[in-house]
Amino acid sequence: MIQNRLKELLQRLTPPTRSNLLDELERLELSGEEIPGAGEVMETLRAEFRGGGQTQKRNSIPARQFFTPLEPLLVEGSPQHATTGGIQRTSLSAIWEWITRDLLPTMARDYVKNVNDLIGMDKQREARQAAATFQVKVVKSMENVLASPESANQIRNRLSAYTASPAAFDDLTKMLSALRARDQLAKLNEALPPKLGRFEDADVAKIAPLLDAFAKANPEQVSFALMLVAKRLKTHWQLIRLATKTASSKNAADVAASPYAAAVSMVLDRLEDKRTLLRVALKNERVLVAKELLVDIYDTEFALRVRIDQLAESDWGRRLDALMASITELVESEISRFPDNVGHVLGSRSLRRHDTLMGRLTYWAWKGRDIASNGVALCKGALAGTEKSRAA
């Protein structure tokens, strides 16, 4: 009876409103906010969209065409913290509402009609061209309205009418930056290998020239280029190799001065997302999911502490310490629910694989390779100096 009543109430809302409602409830769930009855509402809405053959990407065809260049940069992380190089997918609905209702309502109506007509006639190429033209108009208009702090505050307030997500305005500005480099990002995305497995030195050397060329022409969009690489990695923390390989040393200060230092922040962003997912998994008593998340979290922590020297003295290190402290609190709270004489899978030392014998061997292998690499670099420098002296 209650379920039927709930369905009846939800059906009174328009489909876009129901879609936005589900987006907001999912966002609040990820942020850890408790809303009585939210679980039942989300299940009802999800069942409706599944039944209608719809996916989580519920934007209209014209909206999807407009956002296509951003697709490689979209992330599903928590909107409660900034995402370096990425744009929250959940922000797109609110941004589209703002564009079509506040920024360029008349042009947007013409664009939507034009694209729907073109799609109806199966003119896909013309529809993409129409989207590209509208993107240019949106970029020019946004550059004008974001020129003053007063206008920016007004936009922030308008976005709050479409979503309570704190990430929406930041994602809007990132969208503007990404669309400015739309063509260059597309070329880089096409040039990069489809998959990057172990991401060893040879892989880094292969993509470094591509990144260097992009960064030279588009310095403000480097973090987007790093996101394109991150999406291809099997293990996300490997992204920090781009920062450490281009730094003068492995010290945190030197890594922070490298051209791809944003890679470290991106790995920490991902770690924050994992913490959020861990909290949701524990709340829903999905222990096996929590176990997998913890293994990934501990591996990421280990990689950061081993690959970057003097990390604890940096802002990155302090952020990592705070994250791991809150993760430890979540795990201990879960374990405390069971008697002391009952082992809990989340308390197993095996989850911290680097504490095992194989983990310690891996640690020393990494350190040995770093020492060898530094030695080779020093020898090359010394030989180069000798050659210069002889030439003189």
N, C-alpha and C positions, 0 to 999 in steps of 0.2 A: 504493500500500500504506500509506504513512505518512498520506495524507489520509483513507483509510478508518478507520485506527486512531484518528486524531484525532476523527473524527465519532462513533466508537463511545464514546470516553471522554466526549465532551461530552454524548452522549445519556443517560449515567448520571446527569447532573445534572438537577434539576427545572427546568421552564421559567422560574420566577422567578429561580432561581440563575443560569441561562444568561443571562438578561436583565441581571441585576446584574453578571455577569462582563463582558459587552460594555460596559456603562456605565463600569465601572472601567477597562477597557483603553483605551477612547476618551479618558477623562479623563487617564490617564497619558501617552497619545500627545500630547495637547494641552500637557501640562506639560513635554514634552521628554524624559521618562524613556525610556531604552532597555531594552526587555525582549525578549530573544531569542525568536523564534517568535511574538511577539504579533500580528504582521501576519497570519499564516496563521490563527490562532485567530479574529481579528476577521472576516476574510473568510468563514470557515466559518459563524460565528454570524450575520453579516449575510445570507448566502445563505439560511440557515434561516428567518429572520424575513421576508425578502422572499418566499420560497417559500410561507410560510404566510399571505401577505397582510397581514402586520403592518407597522406603521410604527415609527419610532423612539420613538413615545409608547406604551410597552408596558405602562403601568399598567392594572390591572383597571378594569371599568366603575364600581364603587363608588368607587374611588380617583379616577378621572377626574371623576366627579360632585363629589366633595369638593373637588378642586383647581380646578374651573371658574372661580371668582371670581379666581383668580390668573393665569389664562391670559394676559391682556394684559400681565402683568408678567414673564413668563418669558423668559429669555434663554439663548442657546446659547454664551455666552462661556467663557473659561478660568476654572475654579474656583480657580486659584492666586492670584487677587487678589480683593479685595472688589469687588462690583458695586453701585454706588450706584443705588438705586431699582429694582433688578432682582433676580429670584430665579432661580438656576440650575436649569434644567429637570432636570439630572442629579441634583439633590439630592432630588427628589420621592420617588423609590423608597425611599431611606433614611429619609426623614421619615415616609412611610407605614408602613414596617416598625416604626419606633419608636412611632408612634401606636397601631398595632394590636397590638403585642406588649408594650409597656411602659407606655404612658400610660393607655389605656382598653381593655384587651383584651376584656372582656365586652361593653361597649357597642359596640365595633367589630365584634364578631362578629354582634351583633344588627343593626347598621346594614348590614353587607355582605349578610346574608341578606334583609333587608327590601328593599334596593335591587335586588338580583338578582330577587326575586319581582316587584317592581313593573315592572321593565324587561321581564320575561318576559310580563307582562300588558299591555304597551305603555302603562303609566301614567307617562308621562314627567314630567308636572307634579308628581305625587305623589313621584316619585323625587327631583326637584330640591328639593322641600320637605323630604324626609327628609335630604338632604345638608346643607341649610341648618340644620336642627335639630342635626345632629351637629357642624357647624362651631361652633355656639354652645357646645356642651358641651366641645369640644376647647379653645376659647379660654379658657373659665373654668378648666378644669383646668390648662392651660399657665400661666396667670397665677399660679396657686397654686404650682406646682412650680418656677417660675422666680423666685420671690420671694426666695430666698436664694442666695448664691454657691455654697454647698455643693451644692445641688440642681442648679444650672446646670452645675457640673463633672461631676456624675453623668450628666446628660443628654448632655454632650459625650462622655463615655466610652462611653455606650451607643450613640450614633450612630456612633462609630468601629468598632463591631462590624458595622455595615451598609455602611459606606463609608469609604474612606481620604481622601475629599475634605476639604480644610481649610475649604471653604465651607459645609458642611452645617449646622453649628450657627448660623452667622450667617444662613443662609437660613431656618432654623427661627424665629428671632426676628423676621425680616422677615415671614414668613408670619403670625405672630401679630399684628403691627402692621397688616398689610394686611387681615386678616379683621376686625379691629376696625372698619375703615372700609369694609367690604365694600359696603354699599349706596351710600354716597357716591361711592366710586370707580366703581361701575357707572353711576351717574347722570352723572358727569363723562365717562366713556368714551362714553356715548350722545350727550352734548351736543356733544362735539368733532367737527369736520369729519372725514370719513373719510380724506382725504388733505390734506397740506400741502406744496405744491410748492416754490416759491422761498422761502417764509417771509419775505416782505418786511414792511415796517412795518404794512401794512394787516392782514396775517394775525396779527401779534403783537397788534395792537390789538383784533382780533376775539376772540381766545381769552384775553386778559389778564383780563377780568372773570370768566370762568369759573374760571380758576386762582385769582384773588384770593378769590373766594367760597369755593372749596374750602379754600384755605390758612387762611382765617380760622376755619373750623370744624374743620379737621383739620391743625394745624401740624406734627404729628409725621409725617404721611404726604405731605408736599409732594413728596418725591423720587419717590414712586409716581405722583403726578400728572404730573410731568415725564417719567416713562417713557412714560406714555400719549401724550404729545405726541411724544416721540422716535420711537415706533413708526410715526408718521404722516409723518415727514419723509423726503424723497427723499435728502437729504444730511445725515448725522447731526450734523456739526459745527455746523449752523445752530442747534442747540439753545442755543448760548451767547448767542444774541440775547436770550433771555428774561432772562439775567443782566445783560447790558450795558445793555439798554433800561430796566431798573428800577434801575440804579445811578446815583448822583449824578454820576459821571464814568466814563471808560473806564480809569482807573487800577486796577491789580489790587486794591489795598486796598479801594477803593470797590466794586468788583464783588464782592469777597468778602463785603461787608456787605449786599449786595442780598438780597431775599427768595428769589431763585431761583439763588443762587450754586452750588447743587449741580449745576446744568446743566454747569458747567465740569468738575467732577469726573467727571460721566457721560461727557463727550466724551473725557476722558483714559482712562477705563475702556475705552471702545471702542477707543481707540488701542492699549492693551495687548493687547486681543483680536486686533487686526490684526497686531501683532508676533508673537503666538503662531501665528496662521494662516500668516504669512510663513515662520516657521521650519519648519513642517510642509510647506509647499509646496516650499521649497528642499530639504528632506530627501528629498522624493519626486520631485525634479527636474521639478516642474511650473512651468516658468519663466514661462509666459504668465499663470498664476494669480498668481505672485509679482509680475509686472509690474503687474497691475491693483491688487493690494494696495498696492504702493508708491505708485502715483499717488494713491490715496485717503489714504494716510499723509501724503504730502508736502502734499496739499491741506489736510488737517486741521491740520498743524503751521503752515502759512502763515496759516490763518484765526485760530488762537489767538494767534500773535505779532502779527498786524496789528490784530485787534479788541480786544486787551487791552493797554493801555499799562503799561510797567514790569513786564511779566510775569516777566522774568528774576529779579527781586528777591523773588518770591513762592514759596510752596511749590508752586504749580501749575507755575511756570516751572522749578523744580529737578526736578520729576517729569518734565516734558516733555523737559528736557535729557538726563536719564538714559535715557529711553525712546528718544530719537533716537540717542543714542550706541550703544545696544545694537543698534538697527536698522541703523545704519551698519556696525557690526562684522559683522552677518550678511551684508549686501550685499557688503562688501569681501572677506569670506571666500569667497563664491560667485564673485566676479569673479576672484580670485587663482588660481582653478583653471585659468584660460585664459591663454595666452601674451599678453604685453603688446601684440603687434601684431594681436591678434584682439579686435575690439570685442565687448562684451557688452551685451545689451539692457538689463540692469539698471543699467548705468553711463551710459546715455544722459541727457543734460541735459534732454531733452524730457519726462522723467518729472516733473521739477520745473517744472510749467507756469507757476508764478509768476515764474520767471526769464526767461521769454520777454517780448517786447515787449508782447503782450496782457496778460500777467500783471502787468507794471509799470503799465500803464494801469488795470487793475482795482484795483491797490493805491491809486493816486492818486485813483481815483473813489471808493473807500471812504473814504479820508481826507478828500476834499473834502466828501462827504456828511456825515461826522461834524462837520466844521467848520461846515457850513451849519446842521446840526441844533442845535449848541451856540449858534450865533449867534441862531437863532430863539428858543431857550429864554431866552437873555439878554435879547433884546428884549421878550419877553413879560413877563419878570420886571421889567424897567425900567418898562414901561407899567403893570403892576399897581401898582408902587410909586408912580408918578405919580398914578394914580387915587385911591389911598388918601390921598395928600397933599392932593389937591383936596377930597376928601370931608371931610377933617379941617378 
